[in-house]
Amino acid sequence: MATQPATTETEASASFFEAASYIPPDAIFALTAEYNADTFAQKVNLGQGTYRDENGQPWVLPSVQKARETLLSKGLNHEYLPILGLQTFRNEATKLALGSEIYDKKQSQLAICQSLSGTGALHLAGLLLRSVRSPLPKVYIPSPTWSNHGQVFSSLGFQCETFQYYDAEKRDIDIEAYYSALRAAEPNSVVIIHACAHNPTGCDPSKEQWKQIGLIMKERKLFPLFDAAYLGFNSGNVDDDAFAMRYFINELQMEAGGCLSFAKNMGLYGERVGCLFFAAGTEKAATNTQSVLEMLQRSEVSNPPAYGAKIASAILGDETLKEMWYADLITMSGRIRSMRQALYDGLIKFGAPGTWDHLIRQSGMFGFLGLSPAVVQKLKDKYHIYMASNSRVSIAGLNPSNVEYVARSIAECLNES
């Protein structure tokens, strides 16, 4: 009987996953873990992007609470959704993004699929573009941007190129750099566009600037893929926040994609409620595109989660609940604006050097303070105030009980340095 060769120490320690390299934790989630472990009573979390009420607590929107009660009263089952998702939700979500008039006009040219929130919509969009475009188009991404944009598309094999979006000296959008990047972009490339509430800068183009961006993109044959995670949450008005998407698709008659999320604007963070739509040039292209989306969805998640989609559908499909939701949007966006003003006033009051007008010009949940990494580190170590190293802050982390403390701490740090 043959004897087995002896196993060496090297072979015993080898792993099937030996080639896996260590990837550091996501910076924002790691920052939140640090914050949670901090026992200091006056600690402040300006990192993670979830809405908090005036007491610093998670807020279940009254419209969402009412929708939940309505669903439960009718009886809630746990059956599978179709592969493309809940049809009433898909239709109502896209109608919200485009407006009823454009939706009705373009309905036969739309391919729509429910997704795992905004991240899932972006990933599904990448899968679709990879399936139907050869060679792969370049993907142009503004700098700075949400970190997942680069991760999603590079992980799918796309060549991602960044372009300057923000002028750190002026603390505002660098619109000329934006125009130049679009004019120099390769035709038939994809451009990732924040529909509103640019994350992390809080700086959005004006309506006139949006029109110019659209004209350049149409002329250069660039494909706009909108990341629309904050419709209604940004300004309190969905129509204003959806201006760019509607203008490109309706006025400029461009093909475009929209990645929708209802995490922020309905507070459905953990339910992963999203929707991906494509406005195609022909009915045939839309039909074929939707069939590809259905195949991709089946291979990825089989079918999407139902509960959150049913809540969102109930709100969007009922006029009374929708009006309640519109009021909730005004509550949230109004509180964010009031905290921007309060932080600005506090920085002036405590003599923080420099100008702070950019805090009021910015909009949405996030913004750039314009602090150095050293000051950010000092704020965390000495004052227990947590924010991203580039001084991107979630304004939702501010409230009447901590905004003065934050303003005074920033002023002290800057005056000491």
C-alpha positions as CSV (number, residue, x, y, z in Angstrom):
1,M,0.0,0.0,0.0
2,A,1.4,3.4,-1.1
3,T,2.2,5.8,1.7
4,Q,1.0,9.4,1.6
5,P,3.8,12.0,1.3
6,A,4.4,14.0,4.4
7,T,2.6,17.4,4.6
8,T,5.1,20.2,5.0
9,E,4.5,23.1,7.4
10,T,4.1,25.5,4.4
11,E,1.4,23.3,2.8
12,A,-0.4,23.0,6.1
13,S,-0.6,26.7,6.6
14,A,-1.6,27.5,3.0
15,S,-5.1,28.7,2.3
16,F,-7.4,28.7,-0.7
17,F,-7.6,32.5,0.0
18,E,-3.9,33.1,0.3
19,A,-4.1,35.7,-2.4
20,A,-6.6,37.8,-0.6
21,S,-5.1,41.1,0.6
22,Y,-6.3,43.0,3.6
23,I,-8.6,46.0,2.8
24,P,-9.1,48.6,5.6
25,P,-12.6,49.1,6.9
26,D,-14.8,51.7,5.3
27,A,-13.7,55.0,6.7
28,I,-17.1,56.3,7.7
29,F,-18.3,53.1,9.3
30,A,-15.0,52.8,11.1
31,L,-15.4,56.4,12.4
32,T,-18.9,55.5,13.6
33,A,-17.5,52.5,15.5
34,E,-15.0,54.8,17.2
35,Y,-17.8,57.2,18.1
36,N,-19.9,54.4,19.6
37,A,-17.0,53.2,21.7
38,D,-16.4,56.7,23.1
39,T,-17.8,57.1,26.6
40,F,-17.5,61.0,26.7
41,A,-20.9,62.4,27.5
42,Q,-20.7,65.4,25.1
43,K,-19.5,63.4,22.0
44,V,-20.8,64.4,18.6
45,N,-21.1,62.3,15.5
46,L,-20.9,64.3,12.3
47,G,-19.8,61.3,10.2
48,Q,-22.5,58.9,9.3
49,G,-25.2,60.1,6.9
50,T,-28.4,59.3,8.6
51,Y,-31.0,61.9,9.6
52,R,-31.5,62.7,13.3
53,D,-34.2,64.8,14.9
54,E,-33.7,67.8,17.1
55,N,-32.9,65.5,20.0
56,G,-30.3,63.6,18.1
57,Q,-32.5,60.5,17.7
58,P,-33.5,58.4,14.7
59,W,-36.8,59.7,13.3
60,V,-39.5,57.5,11.8
61,L,-41.4,59.8,9.5
62,P,-45.1,60.2,10.3
63,S,-46.0,59.3,6.7
64,V,-44.0,56.1,7.1
65,Q,-45.6,55.3,10.4
66,K,-49.0,55.7,8.9
67,A,-48.1,53.6,5.9
68,R,-46.9,50.8,8.2
69,E,-50.1,50.9,10.1
70,T,-52.2,50.7,6.9
71,L,-50.2,47.8,5.6
72,L,-50.5,45.9,8.8
73,S,-54.3,46.5,9.0
74,K,-54.7,45.0,5.6
75,G,-52.6,41.9,6.5
76,L,-49.0,41.7,5.5
77,N,-47.6,38.5,3.9
78,H,-44.0,37.6,3.1
79,E,-44.3,36.2,-0.4
80,Y,-41.7,36.8,-3.1
81,L,-41.9,39.9,-5.2
82,P,-41.5,39.5,-9.0
83,I,-37.9,39.6,-10.2
84,L,-38.2,43.2,-11.3
85,G,-39.8,44.1,-8.0
86,L,-43.1,45.6,-6.8
87,Q,-44.7,47.0,-10.0
88,T,-46.6,49.8,-8.2
89,F,-43.5,50.9,-6.4
90,R,-41.4,50.8,-9.6
91,N,-44.0,52.9,-11.5
92,E,-44.6,55.4,-8.7
93,A,-40.9,55.9,-7.9
94,T,-40.1,56.6,-11.6
95,K,-43.1,58.9,-11.9
96,L,-41.9,60.8,-8.8
97,A,-38.4,61.3,-10.4
98,L,-39.7,62.3,-13.8
99,G,-43.0,64.0,-12.9
100,S,-46.3,62.7,-14.1
101,E,-46.3,64.5,-17.4
102,I,-42.9,63.2,-18.6
103,Y,-43.6,59.8,-17.1
104,D,-46.8,59.5,-19.1
105,K,-45.1,60.7,-22.3
106,K,-42.1,58.5,-21.9
107,Q,-43.6,55.4,-20.3
108,S,-43.2,53.1,-23.3
109,Q,-39.5,54.0,-23.5
110,L,-38.7,53.3,-19.8
111,A,-36.9,50.2,-18.4
112,I,-37.5,50.0,-14.7
113,C,-36.2,47.6,-12.0
114,Q,-36.4,47.7,-8.2
115,S,-33.0,47.6,-6.5
116,L,-31.2,47.3,-3.2
117,S,-31.3,51.0,-2.4
118,G,-29.1,53.4,-4.3
119,T,-26.0,51.3,-4.1
120,G,-27.8,48.4,-5.7
121,A,-29.2,50.6,-8.4
122,L,-25.7,51.8,-9.3
123,H,-24.4,48.3,-9.3
124,L,-27.2,47.0,-11.4
125,A,-26.7,49.9,-13.8
126,G,-23.0,48.9,-14.1
127,L,-23.9,45.3,-14.8
128,L,-26.3,46.4,-17.5
129,L,-23.8,48.8,-19.2
130,R,-21.2,46.0,-19.0
131,S,-23.7,43.6,-20.7
132,V,-24.7,45.9,-23.6
133,R,-21.7,48.0,-24.4
134,S,-18.5,46.7,-26.0
135,P,-15.8,47.8,-25.5
136,L,-16.6,49.0,-22.0
137,P,-17.2,52.8,-21.8
138,K,-15.1,54.9,-19.5
139,V,-16.9,56.1,-16.4
140,Y,-16.2,59.7,-15.4
141,I,-16.7,60.5,-11.7
142,P,-16.6,63.9,-10.0
143,S,-13.9,64.5,-7.4
144,P,-14.7,64.5,-4.6
145,T,-17.6,62.2,-4.6
146,W,-19.3,59.4,-2.6
147,S,-16.6,56.7,-2.1
148,N,-18.9,53.9,-3.4
149,H,-19.1,55.4,-6.9
150,G,-15.5,54.4,-7.7
151,Q,-15.7,51.1,-5.9
152,V,-18.9,50.0,-7.6
153,F,-17.7,50.7,-11.2
154,S,-14.1,49.7,-10.8
155,S,-15.1,46.4,-9.2
156,L,-17.1,45.7,-12.4
157,G,-14.1,46.3,-14.6
158,F,-14.8,49.8,-15.8
159,Q,-12.0,52.3,-16.3
160,C,-12.9,55.1,-14.0
161,E,-11.6,58.6,-14.4
162,T,-12.1,61.5,-12.1
163,F,-12.5,65.2,-12.9
164,Q,-12.3,68.2,-10.7
165,Y,-15.7,69.2,-9.3
166,Y,-14.8,71.3,-6.3
167,D,-12.7,74.4,-5.8
168,A,-11.2,74.1,-2.3
169,E,-10.0,77.7,-2.3
170,K,-13.4,79.2,-3.2
171,R,-15.2,76.4,-1.3
172,D,-17.7,76.1,-4.2
173,I,-18.3,74.1,-7.3
174,D,-15.6,74.5,-10.0
175,I,-18.1,74.8,-12.8
176,E,-15.5,75.7,-15.5
177,A,-13.5,72.6,-14.6
178,Y,-16.7,70.6,-14.9
179,Y,-17.4,72.0,-18.4
180,S,-13.8,71.4,-19.5
181,A,-13.8,67.8,-18.3
182,L,-17.1,67.1,-20.2
183,R,-15.7,68.7,-23.4
184,A,-12.6,66.5,-23.2
185,A,-14.4,63.3,-22.3
186,E,-14.4,60.4,-24.8
187,P,-17.7,60.1,-26.7
188,N,-20.1,57.4,-25.5
189,S,-18.6,57.5,-22.0
190,V,-20.8,57.4,-18.9
191,V,-20.8,60.4,-16.5
192,I,-21.9,59.9,-12.9
193,I,-24.0,62.8,-11.8
194,H,-25.4,63.7,-8.4
195,A,-28.9,64.8,-9.2
196,C,-28.9,67.1,-6.1
197,A,-27.3,67.5,-2.7
198,H,-23.8,66.6,-3.9
199,N,-22.1,64.3,-1.5
200,P,-19.7,65.3,0.1
201,T,-19.5,69.0,-0.8
202,G,-23.1,70.1,-0.7
203,C,-22.5,72.2,-3.8
204,D,-24.9,71.8,-6.7
205,P,-25.0,73.5,-10.2
206,S,-27.6,76.2,-10.7
207,K,-30.4,75.5,-13.2
208,E,-28.6,77.5,-15.9
209,Q,-25.4,75.6,-15.2
210,W,-27.3,72.3,-15.4
211,K,-28.6,73.3,-18.8
212,Q,-25.1,74.0,-20.0
213,I,-23.9,70.7,-18.6
214,G,-26.7,68.9,-20.5
215,L,-25.9,70.7,-23.8
216,I,-22.2,69.7,-23.6
217,M,-23.1,66.1,-22.7
218,K,-25.5,65.8,-25.6
219,E,-23.0,67.4,-28.0
220,R,-20.2,65.0,-26.8
221,K,-22.6,62.0,-26.9
222,L,-22.0,61.3,-23.2
223,F,-24.4,59.1,-21.2
224,P,-25.7,60.6,-17.9
225,L,-26.2,58.3,-15.0
226,F,-27.9,60.2,-12.2
227,D,-27.4,59.2,-8.5
228,A,-30.6,60.6,-7.0
229,A,-30.5,59.7,-3.3
230,Y,-31.9,62.9,-2.0
231,L,-35.0,63.8,-4.0
232,G,-37.1,66.1,-1.8
233,F,-34.7,65.8,1.1
234,N,-32.4,68.4,-0.4
235,S,-34.7,71.4,-0.9
236,G,-38.0,70.1,0.5
237,N,-39.4,70.1,-3.0
238,V,-39.1,67.0,-5.3
239,D,-39.7,69.0,-8.5
240,D,-36.7,71.3,-7.7
241,D,-34.4,68.5,-6.8
242,A,-35.3,66.5,-9.9
243,F,-34.7,69.4,-12.3
244,A,-31.6,68.1,-14.0
245,M,-32.9,64.6,-14.7
246,R,-36.1,66.0,-16.1
247,Y,-34.4,68.6,-18.2
248,F,-31.9,66.1,-19.8
249,I,-34.6,63.5,-20.5
250,N,-37.5,65.7,-21.6
251,E,-36.1,69.0,-22.9
252,L,-32.8,67.6,-24.4
253,Q,-34.4,64.3,-25.4
254,M,-31.3,62.4,-24.0
255,E,-31.1,58.8,-23.0
256,A,-30.2,58.6,-19.3
257,G,-30.3,56.4,-16.2
258,G,-31.6,57.2,-12.8
259,C,-30.5,55.5,-9.6
260,L,-33.2,56.2,-6.9
261,S,-32.9,55.6,-3.2
262,F,-35.6,56.0,-0.5
263,A,-33.2,55.6,2.4
264,K,-32.7,59.3,3.1
265,N,-35.9,60.9,1.9
266,M,-38.2,58.3,3.7
267,G,-35.8,57.2,6.4
268,L,-36.0,53.6,5.2
269,Y,-32.2,53.1,5.7
270,G,-32.2,49.4,6.6
271,E,-35.0,48.4,4.3
272,R,-32.8,49.0,1.2
273,V,-35.5,50.5,-1.0
274,G,-34.3,51.6,-4.4
275,C,-35.2,51.8,-8.0
276,L,-33.2,51.9,-11.3
277,F,-34.7,53.3,-14.5
278,F,-33.4,53.9,-17.9
279,A,-35.0,56.3,-20.4
280,A,-34.3,54.8,-23.8
281,G,-34.6,56.3,-27.3
282,T,-37.0,53.7,-28.6
283,E,-39.7,51.4,-27.3
284,K,-37.7,48.4,-28.5
285,A,-34.6,49.5,-26.7
286,A,-36.6,49.9,-23.5
287,T,-38.2,46.5,-23.8
288,N,-34.9,44.8,-24.5
289,T,-33.1,46.7,-21.7
290,Q,-35.8,45.7,-19.2
291,S,-35.4,42.1,-20.2
292,V,-31.6,42.3,-19.5
293,L,-32.3,44.0,-16.2
294,E,-34.6,41.1,-15.3
295,M,-32.0,38.5,-16.1
296,L,-29.3,40.4,-14.2
297,Q,-31.6,40.8,-11.1
298,R,-32.4,37.1,-11.2
299,S,-28.7,36.2,-11.2
300,E,-27.8,38.7,-8.4
301,V,-30.6,38.6,-5.8
302,S,-33.4,36.6,-7.5
303,N,-36.0,39.1,-6.3
304,P,-35.7,42.3,-4.1
305,P,-37.0,42.8,-0.6
306,A,-40.7,43.5,-0.2
307,Y,-41.5,45.3,3.0
308,G,-39.8,48.7,2.4
309,A,-41.0,48.8,-1.2
310,K,-44.6,48.2,0.0
311,I,-44.2,51.1,2.5
312,A,-42.8,53.4,-0.2
313,S,-45.5,52.3,-2.7
314,A,-48.2,53.0,-0.2
315,I,-47.0,56.5,0.4
316,L,-46.4,57.4,-3.3
317,G,-49.7,55.9,-4.4
318,D,-52.0,57.5,-1.9
319,E,-52.5,61.3,-2.1
320,T,-53.1,61.7,1.7
321,L,-50.0,59.8,2.6
322,K,-48.0,61.6,-0.1
323,E,-49.0,65.0,1.3
324,M,-47.9,63.8,4.7
325,W,-44.6,62.8,3.2
326,Y,-44.2,66.1,1.5
327,A,-44.6,67.8,4.9
328,D,-42.0,65.4,6.4
329,L,-39.6,66.4,3.7
330,I,-40.1,70.1,4.6
331,T,-39.5,69.2,8.3
332,M,-36.2,67.4,7.5
333,S,-34.8,69.9,5.0
334,G,-35.9,72.8,7.1
335,R,-34.1,71.4,10.2
336,I,-30.9,70.9,8.1
337,R,-31.0,74.5,6.9
338,S,-31.6,75.8,10.4
339,M,-28.5,73.8,11.7
340,R,-26.4,75.2,8.8
341,Q,-27.4,78.7,9.9
342,A,-26.8,77.9,13.6
343,L,-23.4,76.5,12.9
344,Y,-22.5,79.6,10.8
345,D,-23.8,81.9,13.5
346,G,-21.8,80.0,16.2
347,L,-18.6,80.2,14.3
348,I,-18.9,83.9,13.8
349,K,-19.9,84.4,17.5
350,F,-16.9,82.5,18.8
351,G,-14.5,84.2,16.4
352,A,-13.5,81.3,14.2
353,P,-11.0,82.8,11.7
354,G,-11.8,82.8,8.0
355,T,-15.1,83.0,6.1
356,W,-17.9,80.6,6.6
357,D,-20.4,81.7,3.9
358,H,-20.0,78.4,2.2
359,L,-21.9,76.6,4.9
360,I,-25.0,78.5,4.0
361,R,-24.5,78.2,0.2
362,Q,-24.2,74.4,0.5
363,S,-27.4,72.3,0.7
364,G,-28.4,68.9,1.6
365,M,-27.3,66.6,4.4
366,F,-23.5,66.9,3.8
367,G,-21.0,69.7,3.5
368,F,-17.4,70.6,3.6
369,L,-16.1,72.7,6.5
370,G,-12.8,73.3,4.9
371,L,-10.7,72.2,7.9
372,S,-7.2,70.6,7.7
373,P,-6.8,66.9,8.7
374,A,-4.8,68.1,11.7
375,V,-7.7,70.2,13.0
376,V,-10.2,67.3,12.3
377,Q,-7.9,65.0,14.4
378,K,-7.7,67.5,17.2
379,L,-11.5,67.9,17.3
380,K,-11.8,64.2,17.7
381,D,-9.0,63.7,20.3
382,K,-9.7,66.8,22.4
383,Y,-13.4,67.6,21.9
384,H,-14.8,64.1,20.9
385,I,-16.3,65.5,17.7
386,Y,-16.2,63.0,14.9
387,M,-16.0,63.8,11.2
388,A,-14.3,62.5,8.0
389,S,-10.7,63.5,7.7
390,N,-11.4,65.8,4.8
391,S,-13.9,67.7,7.1
392,R,-17.0,66.4,5.3
393,V,-19.8,66.6,7.9
394,S,-23.3,65.4,8.1
395,I,-25.3,68.4,9.2
396,A,-28.0,66.1,10.5
397,G,-25.7,65.3,13.4
398,L,-26.1,68.8,14.7
399,N,-29.0,69.8,17.0
400,P,-29.9,72.7,19.3
401,S,-28.1,71.0,22.2
402,N,-24.7,70.5,20.5
403,V,-24.3,73.0,17.7
404,E,-22.9,75.7,19.9
405,Y,-20.4,73.2,21.4
406,V,-19.3,72.2,17.9
407,A,-18.9,75.8,16.8
408,R,-17.0,76.8,19.9
409,S,-14.7,73.8,19.6
410,I,-13.9,74.5,16.0
411,A,-13.1,78.1,16.8
412,E,-10.8,77.1,19.7
413,C,-9.0,74.6,17.5
414,L,-8.4,77.2,14.7
415,N,-7.3,79.9,17.1
416,E,-4.9,77.6,18.9
417,S,-3.3,76.3,15.7
